[in-house]
């Protein structure tokens, strides 16, 4: 059972019963479908997996309707970057204070060092504006939940990245690819709204595909109940590809 922690300034709504009990739920839901968002053209395989998931949800008795995103992905990326970057700087500098020494060249991965050096320049006023905008984005996304119980999107805008496409030892690969891969997921990291990635098929060359369900604050019970029903109806078939010779 989730509950509020003593002396915390805020908390998510408490569930009505245990999460285990909620997984037995067969409540019919209204699900908002999002496949395309401004500035990003998702891979057809990712869209197809999401549409198959929507059809499965309908076969389980849920209603699926198309909805608008309600946010600007480019702005979300910038705001989320500032929030996480400021936290990174504090984490690194607090650790250095504990060690009573300065930062060394080999302390951080190359990407982390680039981010640390950049976000050290973020002013208090800049961070305050960022936090205000993060709250605003939460309100904008949250409006969708006045019409639907959950949102359904692809997990990634591209199929599973191959080794080396996202390499923290080569920051340029992250700059080139990360924003596209995180297009559908980063907004929920920023707002704190619960979301889950569900495995749903694979590409023609065997790479796994996923779909994402997201809910308003406190919607974990709805997500868990839906996940249990999906697992019953379409259990994930693990595929082991033969080793290259």
Number of C-alpha atoms within 10 A of each C-alpha: 9 12 10 12 9 8 6 7 7 9 12 13 13 16 15 11 11 12 16 12 12 20 17 14 15 15 12 15 18 19 25 24 23 19 22 17 18 12 11 13 13 19 14 13 18 25 22 15 22 25 19 14 25 22 14 15 21 16 11 16 13 18 16 19 15 12 16 14 20 15 17 15 21 15 14 21 18 12 22 22 17 20 17 13 21 21 14 18 21 13 12 15 16 12 14 14 11 8 10 9 10 11 15 8 9 8 11 14 14 16 17 18 18 12 19 21 12 14 19 13 11 14 11 10 9 11 16 12 12 18 17 11 16 20 12 14 20 20 14 14 19 17 12 19 16 8 13 19 18 23 23 27 28 32 29 23 25 20 20 18 13 8 7 11 15 18 15 14 14 14 17 14 15 18 12 11 15 16 17 20 19 17 24 23 20 17 23 18 13 20 20 15 19 18 22 18 18 18 21 22 24 19 13 8 7 12 14 15 23 21 24 20 23 23 26 24 18 16 19 21 23 23 20 19 19 25 17 16 17 19 12 10 13 13 12 13 10 10 11 7 9 6 5 4 3
